[in-house]
Amino acid sequence: MFSKFKKEAAAAGTSRANVTRLKPQAPKVEEAPKQSIRLRKPMPAANAKAPPEDRERKRKERMSEIKLELHRALLDNLNLSALEHATEADLRAEIGTIASEILEEKSIVLNREDRQTLIKELYDEVTGLGPLETLLRDETVSDILVNGPHQIFVERDGKLQISDVTFKDERHLLRIIDKIVSAVGRRVDESNPYVDARLADGSRFNAMVPPVAVDGSLVSIRKFKKDKLSIDELVNFGAFTEEMAAYLQAAVATRLNVIVSGGTGSGKTTTLNALSSFIDNSERILTIEDTAELQLQQVHVGRMESRPANVEGKGEVTARDCLKNALRMRPDRIIVGETRGEEVIDMLQAMNTGHDGSMTTIHANSARDAVSRLENMVAMAGIEMPIKALRSQIASAANLIVQASRLQDGSRRMVSITEVTGMEGDVISMQEIFRYQRVGLTPENKIIGHFTATGVRSHFSERFRMWGYDLPASIYEPTTMEMS
């Protein structure tokens, strides 16, 4: 099994033999002593670094070979049908016993630390997702991005960094991908080279395999947070201010229709989760998502998830299908995880026909861009409507656009809160109430900025007052940042 290591040892022995035979030629080197000394100076430093790196690489290769062989032996020896009823402690003990027997049979000696690491990795291979299990358990990791078997990136605190976790080869990576997708009734192969799925803990999973993925399979996992961030926590993190939170509470409680806009990874779903905390427990809420991520804490919540077509191309349930059905289920509010296609028609109609207080997210870079995206999605759905009539429907459906953004230093901010106030001719009129004002950068490339009101009084102030949310005029006063 370790023939390559023996070959290297033999090669090393041959090399030593050659050095011995070349000893008689040593006097030739002494002909230029000064040059010889100068050439030899940098060599010890280089040699001092190389052996530890080489030994570590060989150790990892050896451990990988051992793990692969033990994994095959485990599959032959374990009763896989009984794994479902076994406790974690019993299974770990069984894997440890079988691994120890196999190591003894093959005369492989490992120290205590390597043996424990090996048993842990074998347990992850048998019951979990192999090398990815370590990253999935790491609470500081929010995204896992796999670019082929030997390059895995993770996101921590909004910044990407490469991980030391790797797969053995492409076959190992494909086996883990197949294990994930088969558990949810999907498949991925050359004829169907990409797939969306949801892990057991709710994390969002996407994979693309060769030949579409040129340099090895691509995997992205957006980890599911078990504990959603509350409004107070987001304020403490600096995502927005207490004044903005008070305004948003009034907007959600008085049943304004809210659109959360932003780019990928900007915190749209987190913001939507936080806003939903202002909904009263007496209301019936229906949620529609492609991948169930929302964590609403209200009592009366009905959750729906769209479904792709099966292998035969049948059984697809789109977000629009769910939305149409939701309208027949007597909802007080409808929350769509993300509006990205023809379901925008039904979403706008729901907002205009008695389902006030509905919310959704949309991919856009600004409030004005979000309105343009809504127009484009209606056009892509094949609905031919005069532009003025379409904009009039959007203006009456959407009341508030909350813009979330991930800044260049990795921080996430609510950079704008904008109200849709109606129509002026053929143009949708809007007014910004709060914004994030950037001032500059620190030497460490951290954004310097502050939140401020624009000085414009809310268009819905009277509505807020009638519902019992009489916000003080001071929250609309602009603020400045004092530079030290």
C-alpha positions as CSV (number, residue, x, y, z in Angstrom):
1,M,0.0,0.0,0.0
2,F,2.9,2.4,0.7
3,S,5.0,1.3,-2.2
4,K,5.6,4.9,-3.3
5,F,7.2,5.6,0.0
6,K,9.4,2.6,-0.3
7,K,10.4,3.8,-3.8
8,E,11.4,7.2,-2.4
9,A,13.4,5.4,0.3
10,A,15.2,3.3,-2.3
11,A,15.8,6.4,-4.4
12,A,17.3,8.1,-1.4
13,G,19.5,5.1,-0.8
14,T,20.7,5.2,-4.5
15,S,21.4,8.9,-4.1
16,R,23.6,8.2,-1.0
17,A,25.4,5.5,-2.9
18,N,26.1,7.9,-5.7
19,V,27.5,10.5,-3.3
20,T,29.8,7.8,-1.9
21,R,31.1,6.9,-5.4
22,L,31.6,10.6,-6.2
23,K,33.9,11.2,-3.2
24,P,37.1,10.6,-5.1
25,Q,36.2,13.6,-7.3
26,A,36.1,16.0,-4.3
27,P,39.5,17.6,-5.0
28,K,38.2,19.1,-8.2
29,V,35.8,21.3,-6.2
30,E,38.7,22.8,-4.2
31,E,40.2,24.4,-7.3
32,A,37.9,27.4,-6.8
33,P,37.4,27.6,-3.1
34,K,36.1,31.2,-3.0
35,Q,33.3,30.6,-5.5
36,S,32.4,27.3,-3.8
37,I,32.0,29.1,-0.4
38,R,29.9,31.8,-1.9
39,L,27.6,29.3,-3.7
40,R,27.1,27.2,-0.6
41,K,26.0,30.1,1.7
42,P,22.2,30.1,0.8
43,M,21.9,26.3,0.6
44,P,21.6,25.5,4.4
45,A,18.7,27.9,4.9
46,A,16.8,26.4,1.9
47,N,17.5,22.8,3.1
48,A,16.4,23.7,6.6
49,K,12.9,24.5,5.4
50,A,12.4,21.9,2.8
51,P,12.5,18.7,4.9
52,P,9.7,19.6,7.4
53,E,7.4,20.6,4.5
54,D,8.3,17.5,2.6
55,R,7.7,15.3,5.7
56,E,4.4,16.9,6.4
57,R,3.3,16.4,2.8
58,K,4.3,12.8,2.9
59,R,2.5,12.3,6.3
60,K,-0.7,13.7,4.8
61,E,-0.5,11.5,1.8
62,R,0.1,8.5,4.0
63,M,-2.8,9.4,6.2
64,S,-5.0,9.9,3.2
65,E,-4.0,6.4,1.8
66,I,-4.8,4.8,5.2
67,K,-8.1,6.6,5.5
68,L,-9.2,5.5,2.0
69,E,-8.3,1.9,2.7
70,L,-10.0,1.9,6.1
71,H,-13.1,3.6,4.6
72,R,-13.5,0.7,2.1
73,A,-13.0,-1.8,4.8
74,L,-15.6,-0.1,7.0
75,L,-18.2,-0.2,4.2
76,D,-17.5,-4.0,3.9
77,N,-17.7,-4.6,7.7
78,L,-20.4,-2.2,8.9
79,N,-24.1,-3.1,8.8
80,L,-25.2,0.1,7.1
81,S,-28.9,-0.6,7.6
82,A,-28.4,-0.6,11.4
83,L,-26.6,2.8,11.4
84,E,-30.0,4.6,11.5
85,H,-30.7,3.2,14.9
86,A,-27.2,3.4,16.4
87,T,-26.2,6.2,18.8
88,E,-23.3,8.4,17.9
89,A,-21.2,7.0,20.8
90,D,-21.9,3.4,19.8
91,L,-21.1,4.1,16.1
92,R,-17.8,5.9,17.0
93,A,-16.8,3.0,19.2
94,E,-17.6,0.5,16.5
95,I,-15.7,2.5,13.9
96,G,-12.7,2.7,16.3
97,T,-12.8,-1.0,17.0
98,I,-12.9,-2.0,13.3
99,A,-10.2,0.6,12.4
100,S,-7.9,-0.7,15.2
101,E,-8.3,-4.3,13.9
102,I,-7.5,-3.3,10.4
103,L,-4.5,-1.2,11.4
104,E,-3.2,-4.1,13.4
105,E,-3.7,-6.6,10.6
106,K,-1.7,-4.3,8.2
107,S,1.0,-3.6,10.8
108,I,0.3,0.2,10.6
109,V,1.4,2.1,13.7
110,L,-0.1,5.5,14.5
111,N,0.4,7.8,17.5
112,R,-2.6,8.6,19.7
113,E,-3.3,12.0,18.0
114,D,-3.2,10.6,14.4
115,R,-5.4,7.6,15.5
116,Q,-8.1,9.9,17.0
117,T,-8.0,12.2,14.0
118,L,-8.4,9.2,11.7
119,I,-11.4,7.8,13.5
120,K,-13.0,11.2,13.5
121,E,-12.5,11.6,9.8
122,L,-13.8,8.1,9.2
123,Y,-16.9,8.8,11.2
124,D,-17.5,12.0,9.1
125,E,-17.1,9.9,5.9
126,V,-19.6,7.3,7.0
127,T,-22.3,9.4,8.6
128,G,-21.6,13.0,7.3
129,L,-20.1,14.9,4.4
130,G,-16.4,14.0,4.9
131,P,-14.0,16.9,5.0
132,L,-16.8,19.4,4.9
133,E,-18.1,18.3,8.3
134,T,-15.4,20.3,10.1
135,L,-16.4,23.5,8.3
136,L,-20.1,22.9,8.8
137,R,-19.5,22.6,12.5
138,D,-17.4,25.8,12.6
139,E,-19.8,28.6,13.8
140,T,-17.5,31.3,12.4
141,V,-17.9,30.1,8.8
142,S,-20.8,31.5,6.9
143,D,-20.1,30.3,3.4
144,I,-18.1,27.3,2.1
145,L,-16.9,27.5,-1.5
146,V,-15.2,24.5,-3.2
147,N,-13.2,25.0,-6.4
148,G,-12.2,21.4,-7.2
149,P,-11.0,18.8,-4.7
150,H,-7.9,20.7,-3.5
151,Q,-9.1,24.2,-3.1
152,I,-11.7,25.1,-0.5
153,F,-12.5,28.7,0.5
154,V,-14.5,29.8,3.5
155,E,-16.1,33.2,4.4
156,R,-15.5,34.5,8.0
157,D,-16.6,38.0,9.0
158,G,-17.4,38.9,5.4
159,K,-13.9,38.0,4.2
160,L,-12.9,35.0,2.0
161,Q,-9.9,32.9,3.1
162,I,-8.5,29.6,1.9
163,S,-9.0,26.6,4.1
164,D,-6.5,23.8,4.8
165,V,-9.3,21.3,4.3
166,T,-9.1,19.3,1.0
167,F,-10.6,16.3,-0.6
168,K,-8.4,13.4,-1.7
169,D,-9.3,13.7,-5.4
170,E,-12.2,14.5,-7.7
171,R,-13.8,11.1,-7.2
172,H,-13.9,11.7,-3.4
173,L,-15.6,15.1,-4.0
174,L,-18.1,13.7,-6.4
175,R,-19.0,10.9,-3.9
176,I,-19.8,13.6,-1.3
177,I,-21.9,15.6,-3.8
178,D,-23.8,12.5,-4.8
179,K,-24.4,11.6,-1.1
180,I,-26.0,15.1,-0.5
181,V,-28.2,15.2,-3.6
182,S,-29.4,11.6,-3.4
183,A,-30.6,12.2,0.2
184,V,-33.1,14.8,-1.1
185,G,-34.1,12.8,-4.2
186,R,-32.0,14.7,-6.8
187,R,-29.3,13.6,-9.1
188,V,-26.3,15.2,-10.7
189,D,-24.2,13.8,-13.6
190,E,-23.0,14.7,-17.1
191,S,-26.5,14.9,-18.5
192,N,-27.7,17.0,-15.5
193,P,-24.5,18.8,-14.4
194,Y,-25.9,21.2,-11.8
195,V,-28.2,20.9,-8.8
196,D,-29.7,22.9,-5.9
197,A,-30.5,21.2,-2.7
198,R,-30.9,21.8,1.0
199,L,-28.8,20.1,3.7
200,A,-30.3,18.4,6.7
201,D,-29.6,21.5,8.9
202,G,-31.3,23.8,6.3
203,S,-28.1,25.1,4.7
204,R,-28.4,26.0,1.0
205,F,-26.3,23.8,-1.3
206,N,-25.4,24.2,-5.0
207,A,-23.1,22.1,-7.1
208,M,-21.9,22.0,-10.7
209,V,-19.9,19.0,-12.0
210,P,-17.7,18.3,-15.0
211,P,-17.8,18.8,-18.0
212,V,-19.5,22.1,-17.2
213,A,-17.1,22.7,-14.3
214,V,-13.8,22.7,-16.1
215,D,-11.2,22.3,-13.3
216,G,-13.2,20.1,-11.0
217,S,-16.6,20.2,-9.4
218,L,-17.8,23.5,-7.9
219,V,-19.7,23.5,-4.7
220,S,-21.2,26.4,-2.7
221,I,-22.8,26.1,0.7
222,R,-24.6,29.0,2.4
223,K,-24.8,27.9,6.0
224,F,-28.0,28.0,7.9
225,K,-27.9,30.0,11.1
226,K,-29.8,28.2,13.9
227,D,-30.2,31.4,15.9
228,K,-31.6,34.3,13.8
229,L,-30.3,37.8,14.6
230,S,-32.7,40.0,16.4
231,I,-33.3,43.7,15.8
232,D,-31.3,44.6,18.9
233,E,-28.4,42.4,17.8
234,L,-28.3,44.0,14.4
235,V,-28.4,47.5,15.9
236,N,-25.4,46.5,18.2
237,F,-23.5,45.1,15.2
238,G,-24.0,48.5,13.4
239,A,-26.3,47.2,10.6
240,F,-28.6,50.2,11.3
241,T,-29.6,52.6,14.1
242,E,-32.3,52.5,16.8
243,E,-34.1,55.4,15.0
244,M,-34.2,53.3,11.8
245,A,-35.4,50.3,13.9
246,A,-38.2,52.4,15.4
247,Y,-39.3,53.5,11.9
248,L,-39.2,50.0,10.5
249,Q,-41.2,48.7,13.4
250,A,-43.9,51.3,12.7
251,A,-43.8,50.4,8.9
252,V,-44.2,46.6,9.4
253,A,-46.8,46.9,12.2
254,T,-48.9,49.3,10.2
255,R,-48.9,46.8,7.3
256,L,-46.8,48.6,4.7
257,N,-45.7,46.4,1.8
258,V,-41.9,46.1,2.1
259,I,-39.3,45.1,-0.5
260,V,-35.8,44.2,0.8
261,S,-33.3,44.9,-2.0
262,G,-29.6,44.0,-2.2
263,G,-26.9,42.0,-3.9
264,T,-25.8,38.4,-3.2
265,G,-24.7,37.9,0.4
266,S,-25.7,41.4,1.4
267,G,-28.0,40.2,4.2
268,K,-31.4,40.3,2.6
269,T,-32.8,37.2,4.3
270,T,-31.3,38.2,7.6
271,T,-33.1,41.6,7.3
272,L,-36.3,40.0,6.3
273,N,-36.1,37.7,9.3
274,A,-35.5,40.7,11.6
275,L,-38.4,42.7,10.1
276,S,-40.8,39.8,10.5
277,S,-40.3,40.0,14.3
278,F,-42.5,43.1,14.2
279,I,-45.5,41.1,12.9
280,D,-48.3,40.5,15.5
281,N,-48.9,36.9,16.7
282,S,-52.6,37.2,15.8
283,E,-51.9,37.3,12.0
284,R,-51.7,34.3,9.7
285,I,-48.5,34.4,7.7
286,L,-47.6,32.2,4.7
287,T,-44.0,32.0,3.4
288,I,-42.9,30.9,0.0
289,E,-39.2,30.1,-0.7
290,D,-37.0,28.1,-3.1
291,T,-34.9,27.0,-0.1
292,A,-36.6,27.3,3.3
293,E,-34.4,29.8,5.2
294,L,-36.8,32.1,7.0
295,Q,-37.2,31.5,10.7
296,L,-40.4,33.2,11.8
297,Q,-41.2,33.1,15.5
298,Q,-44.9,33.8,15.2
299,V,-47.5,31.2,16.2
300,H,-49.5,31.1,12.9
301,V,-47.0,30.4,10.1
302,G,-47.5,28.2,7.0
303,R,-44.2,27.4,5.1
304,M,-44.0,26.4,1.5
305,E,-41.1,25.4,-0.6
306,S,-40.9,25.2,-4.4
307,R,-39.7,22.0,-6.0
308,P,-37.8,21.3,-9.3
309,A,-38.8,18.8,-11.9
310,N,-37.8,15.1,-11.3
311,V,-35.7,12.9,-13.6
312,E,-38.6,12.6,-16.1
313,G,-39.1,16.3,-16.2
314,K,-42.3,16.1,-14.2
315,G,-43.5,17.2,-10.8
316,E,-42.2,20.8,-10.8
317,V,-43.8,23.2,-8.4
318,T,-42.8,26.8,-9.0
319,A,-42.9,29.7,-6.6
320,R,-45.7,31.1,-8.7
321,D,-47.7,27.9,-8.2
322,C,-47.2,28.2,-4.4
323,L,-48.1,31.9,-4.5
324,K,-51.3,31.3,-6.4
325,N,-52.3,28.6,-4.0
326,A,-51.4,30.8,-1.0
327,L,-54.0,33.4,-2.1
328,R,-56.7,30.7,-1.5
329,M,-55.4,30.0,2.0
330,R,-56.7,33.1,3.8
331,P,-53.4,34.7,4.6
332,D,-53.0,38.0,6.4
333,R,-49.5,38.4,5.1
334,I,-47.5,36.7,2.4
335,I,-43.7,36.6,2.6
336,V,-41.8,35.5,-0.6
337,G,-38.2,34.6,0.2
338,E,-37.0,36.0,-3.2
339,T,-38.9,37.3,-6.2
340,R,-36.9,36.5,-9.3
341,G,-39.3,35.5,-12.1
342,E,-42.9,35.4,-13.3
343,E,-44.3,35.1,-9.7
344,V,-43.8,38.9,-9.5
345,I,-47.2,39.3,-11.2
346,D,-49.0,37.4,-8.5
347,M,-46.9,39.1,-5.8
348,L,-47.9,42.6,-7.0
349,Q,-51.6,41.5,-7.3
350,A,-51.5,40.1,-3.7
351,M,-50.1,43.4,-2.4
352,N,-52.8,45.3,-4.2
353,T,-55.8,43.1,-3.2
354,G,-56.0,43.1,0.6
355,H,-52.8,41.4,1.6
356,D,-51.2,44.5,3.1
357,G,-48.0,44.0,5.0
358,S,-46.5,41.5,2.5
359,M,-42.8,41.3,2.1
360,T,-40.2,40.0,-0.3
361,T,-36.6,40.3,-1.4
362,I,-35.2,41.2,-4.8
363,H,-31.7,41.4,-6.3
364,A,-30.9,45.1,-7.0
365,N,-28.3,47.7,-6.2
366,S,-30.5,50.6,-5.2
367,A,-34.2,51.4,-4.6
368,R,-34.6,52.9,-8.1
369,D,-32.9,49.8,-9.6
370,A,-35.3,47.6,-7.6
371,V,-38.3,49.2,-9.3
372,S,-36.7,48.8,-12.7
373,R,-36.1,45.1,-11.8
374,L,-39.8,44.6,-11.0
375,E,-40.7,46.2,-14.4
376,N,-38.2,43.9,-16.2
377,M,-39.5,40.7,-14.5
378,V,-43.1,41.6,-15.5
379,A,-41.9,42.0,-19.1
380,M,-39.9,38.7,-19.0
381,A,-43.1,37.0,-17.7
382,G,-44.7,37.8,-21.1
383,I,-47.2,40.2,-19.8
384,E,-47.8,43.1,-22.2
385,M,-49.0,46.1,-20.3
386,P,-48.6,49.9,-21.0
387,I,-45.6,51.1,-19.0
388,K,-47.7,53.7,-17.2
389,A,-50.2,51.1,-16.0
390,L,-47.4,48.8,-14.9
391,R,-45.6,51.5,-12.9
392,S,-48.9,52.6,-11.4
393,Q,-49.5,49.0,-10.1
394,I,-45.9,48.9,-8.7
395,A,-46.3,52.3,-7.0
396,S,-49.5,51.2,-5.3
397,A,-48.2,47.7,-4.4
398,A,-44.7,48.6,-2.9
399,N,-44.6,51.1,-0.1
400,L,-41.1,50.8,1.3
401,I,-37.8,49.6,-0.2
402,V,-35.1,48.7,2.3
403,Q,-31.6,48.5,0.6
404,A,-29.1,46.1,2.2
405,S,-25.5,46.1,1.1
406,R,-22.2,44.3,1.8
407,L,-19.4,46.9,1.8
408,Q,-15.9,46.4,0.6
409,D,-14.6,45.7,4.1
410,G,-17.1,42.8,4.4
411,S,-19.5,44.6,6.8
412,R,-23.2,44.6,6.0
413,R,-25.2,47.8,6.3
414,M,-28.8,48.9,5.7
415,V,-27.6,51.7,3.4
416,S,-31.0,53.2,2.5
417,I,-34.7,53.2,3.5
418,T,-36.8,54.7,0.7
419,E,-40.6,55.2,0.5
420,V,-42.6,54.9,-2.7
421,T,-45.0,57.8,-2.6
422,G,-47.0,57.4,-5.9
423,M,-46.7,58.6,-9.5
424,E,-45.6,61.8,-11.1
425,G,-46.7,61.6,-14.7
426,D,-45.1,58.4,-16.0
427,V,-42.4,58.2,-13.3
428,I,-42.7,56.5,-9.9
429,S,-42.0,59.1,-7.2
430,M,-39.8,58.1,-4.3
431,Q,-38.2,59.7,-1.2
432,E,-35.3,58.5,0.9
433,I,-35.8,58.7,4.6
434,F,-32.5,57.2,6.0
435,R,-29.2,56.5,4.4
436,Y,-25.7,55.4,5.3
437,Q,-23.2,58.2,4.6
438,R,-19.7,57.0,3.8
439,V,-16.8,59.3,4.9
440,G,-13.6,57.4,4.1
441,L,-11.4,54.4,4.9
442,T,-9.1,53.6,7.8
443,P,-5.5,52.4,7.1
444,E,-6.8,48.9,7.8
445,N,-9.4,49.4,4.9
446,K,-12.4,49.6,7.3
447,I,-15.2,51.8,6.1
448,I,-15.7,55.0,8.0
449,G,-19.3,56.3,7.9
450,H,-22.5,56.9,9.8
451,F,-26.3,56.6,9.5
452,T,-28.3,59.7,9.0
453,A,-31.9,60.8,8.3
454,T,-32.3,62.9,5.2
455,G,-34.5,65.5,6.8
456,V,-37.6,64.3,4.8
457,R,-40.7,63.5,7.0
458,S,-42.3,60.2,6.3
459,H,-45.1,60.1,3.7
460,F,-46.8,57.6,6.1
461,S,-46.6,59.7,9.3
462,E,-50.4,60.1,9.5
463,R,-50.8,56.3,9.0
464,F,-48.3,55.6,11.8
465,R,-50.1,58.0,14.1
466,M,-53.5,56.4,13.4
467,W,-52.1,53.0,14.3
468,G,-50.6,54.2,17.5
469,Y,-47.0,54.7,16.3
470,D,-46.5,58.5,16.8
471,L,-42.8,58.8,15.9
472,P,-41.0,61.9,17.2
473,A,-40.0,64.4,14.6
474,S,-36.4,64.2,15.8
475,I,-35.8,60.9,14.1
476,Y,-36.1,62.6,10.8
477,E,-33.4,65.2,11.6
478,P,-30.0,64.7,9.7
479,T,-26.9,64.0,11.8
480,T,-23.3,64.6,11.2
481,M,-20.2,62.5,12.1
482,E,-17.6,64.1,14.3
483,M,-14.1,63.3,13.0
484,S,-11.5,62.8,15.7
